């Protein structure tokens, strides 16, 4: 494989069964990229809802860590987020949360992962913002197992920056996949295996990130 496999250069045809495509790719390689996971109309509505929530001041600067070790760190990440649940989300967002529940059941049925909990936030990256290389599921007590990201940005180009860089091997940086955050595109990968980062963006970048967690051991 070449040093960088740029996904947007050769996007596949949209799969007829997106859940099956995600599950099959997770089994084969630990990550999946699916275009048109939601319709263009649905993605546009999700984007409009985020923009409205942003105008209402609902987004906050994102931090790192959890609970008592949570802190803002502008050298690591500079995005803005809004945690989403059924109670505080808007219509298209609630429908998307329902779709994620269907995905959870599908992954559990086919991969036997025992996923049971879901965390989701909407994210906005203003121009100049980024998120440095990190792993979603490495801390003790962090049970995040599967990361799922949906992008909402129309007509995104390489010159806009803001790609997701997914490192394919934990101990080296030489092989990675770069995925442009194009509207309707979904990326899924195992949270405790794949280091990743968001490269600096040159235009406003919107997405919805979710983490499925397994049950704690009794």
C-alpha positions in Angstrom: 0.0 0.0 0.0 1.2 3.5 -0.7 1.9 5.9 2.1 -1.5 7.6 1.8 -4.6 6.0 0.4 -6.8 9.0 -0.4 -10.3 7.7 -0.3 -12.0 10.6 -2.2 -10.1 9.8 -5.4 -11.8 6.5 -6.0 -15.1 6.3 -3.9 -16.9 3.0 -4.3 -20.5 2.7 -5.4 -23.0 3.1 -2.6 -23.7 -0.3 -1.1 -27.2 -1.7 -1.3 -27.0 -2.9 2.3 -24.9 -0.3 4.2 -25.1 -2.2 7.5 -23.8 -5.3 5.9 -21.0 -3.3 4.2 -19.9 -1.9 7.5 -20.0 -5.2 9.3 -18.1 -7.0 6.5 -15.4 -4.4 6.4 -15.0 -4.3 10.2 -14.4 -8.1 10.2 -12.0 -7.9 7.2 -9.9 -4.8 8.2 -11.3 -3.2 11.3 -12.6 -0.1 9.6 -15.3 0.9 7.0 -16.1 3.8 4.8 -19.6 4.0 3.4 -20.9 6.8 1.2 -24.6 7.9 1.2 -25.2 6.3 4.6 -28.0 8.9 4.9 -29.8 10.6 2.0 -28.6 14.0 0.7 -31.9 15.5 2.0 -31.4 13.9 5.5 -27.7 15.1 5.6 -28.8 18.6 4.6 -31.4 18.7 7.4 -28.8 17.5 9.9 -26.5 20.3 8.8 -29.3 22.9 9.1 -30.1 21.7 12.6 -26.4 22.0 13.7 -26.2 25.4 12.2 -29.3 26.5 14.1 -28.0 25.1 17.4 -24.7 26.8 16.8 -26.5 30.2 16.3 -28.4 29.5 19.5 -25.1 29.1 21.4 -25.5 25.4 22.2 -22.0 24.4 21.2 -19.0 24.5 23.6 -15.3 24.1 23.1 -14.3 20.5 23.3 -11.9 19.1 25.8 -9.9 15.9 26.4 -10.2 13.3 29.1 -13.3 12.4 31.1 -14.9 13.2 34.4 -12.3 14.5 36.9 -9.5 14.5 34.3 -11.4 16.5 31.7 -9.7 19.6 30.6 -9.5 22.1 27.7 -6.4 21.7 25.6 -6.2 23.9 22.6 -2.9 22.3 21.5 -4.7 18.9 21.1 -8.1 19.9 19.7 -9.9 23.1 18.8 -13.4 21.9 17.7 -16.7 22.8 19.3 -19.3 20.1 20.3 -22.8 19.5 21.4 -23.7 16.2 23.1 -26.9 14.7 21.6 -29.5 12.6 23.3 -33.1 12.0 22.3 -34.2 14.6 24.8 -32.2 17.6 23.5 -31.9 16.7 19.8 -33.9 18.0 16.8 -36.1 15.9 14.5 -33.4 14.8 12.0 -31.0 14.2 14.8 -33.5 12.0 16.6 -34.0 10.0 13.5 -30.3 9.5 13.1 -30.0 8.3 16.7 -32.7 5.8 15.9 -30.6 4.7 12.9 -27.6 4.3 15.1 -29.6 2.0 17.3 -30.4 -0.2 14.3 -26.7 -0.2 13.5 -25.8 -1.3 17.0 -28.2 -4.3 16.8 -26.8 -5.2 13.4 -23.2 -5.1 14.6 -24.0 -7.1 17.7 -25.9 -9.7 15.6 -23.1 -10.2 13.1 -19.9 -9.5 15.2 -21.0 -10.5 18.7 -19.4 -7.3 20.2 -21.9 -6.8 23.0 -22.3 -3.1 22.3 -24.9 -1.6 24.6 -24.3 2.1 25.3 -24.1 5.1 22.9 -22.5 8.5 23.2 -23.0 11.0 20.4 -22.0 14.6 19.8 -22.3 17.0 17.0 -19.0 18.7 16.1 -18.1 21.9 14.4 -14.5 22.7 13.3 -14.1 26.4 12.5 -11.4 27.3 9.9 -8.0 26.7 11.4 -9.1 24.0 13.9 -7.9 20.4 14.2 -7.7 17.4 16.5 -4.3 15.8 17.0 -3.5 12.1 16.7 -5.3 10.1 19.4 -7.0 6.9 20.3 -10.7 6.8 21.4 -10.6 3.7 23.7 -7.3 3.3 25.5 -7.9 4.7 29.0 -8.6 2.4 31.9 -12.3 2.2 32.4 -13.0 3.5 28.9 -15.2 0.9 27.3 -15.6 2.6 23.9 -15.4 -0.1 21.3 -16.7 1.2 18.0 -16.3 4.8 16.7 -18.8 6.0 14.0 -18.5 9.4 12.3 -21.1 10.9 9.9 -20.0 13.9 7.8 -22.3 16.7 6.7 -20.3 18.9 4.4 -21.3 19.5 0.8 -18.7 19.7 -2.0 -15.6 19.2 0.1 -12.3 19.2 -1.7 -8.7 18.2 -0.8 -7.8 21.9 -0.7 -10.3 22.5 2.1 -8.2 20.4 4.5 -10.0 18.8 7.4 -9.5 15.2 6.3 -9.8 12.4 8.8 -6.4 10.6 8.9 -6.8 7.0 10.1 -3.5 5.2 10.9 -3.7 1.6 9.8 -1.0 0.3 12.2 -0.6 1.3 15.8 3.2 1.4 15.8 3.9 3.3 12.6 2.8 6.4 10.8 3.8 5.3 7.3 0.5 3.8 6.3 -2.7 5.8 6.7 -6.0 6.5 5.1 -7.3 10.0 4.5 -11.0 10.5 4.2 -12.6 13.8 3.2 -15.6 14.8 5.3 -18.1 14.8 2.4 -21.8 14.9 3.2 -23.5 11.6 3.8 -20.2 9.7 4.2 -19.8 7.5 7.3 -16.6 6.1 8.8 -16.5 3.3 11.4 -13.5 1.8 13.1 -12.6 0.0 16.3 -12.0 2.6 19.0 -9.1 0.9 20.8 -7.1 0.0 17.7 -6.9 2.9 15.3 -5.1 6.1 16.0 -6.6 9.0 14.1 -6.6 12.8 13.7 -8.5 15.6 12.0 -6.1 17.6 9.9 -6.4 21.4 10.0 -9.5 22.6 8.2 -9.6 25.6 5.9 -13.4 25.9 6.0 -16.1 25.2 8.5 -16.5 21.4 9.0 -19.5 19.7 10.5 -19.9 16.1 11.6 -21.6 13.8 14.1 -19.4 11.4 16.1 -20.7 8.4 18.1 -19.1 5.8 20.3 -20.6 2.4 21.1 -19.4 0.9 24.3 -19.4 -2.6 25.7 -20.7 -3.5 29.1 -18.2 -3.4 32.0 -17.0 -6.7 33.3 -18.8 -7.8 36.4 
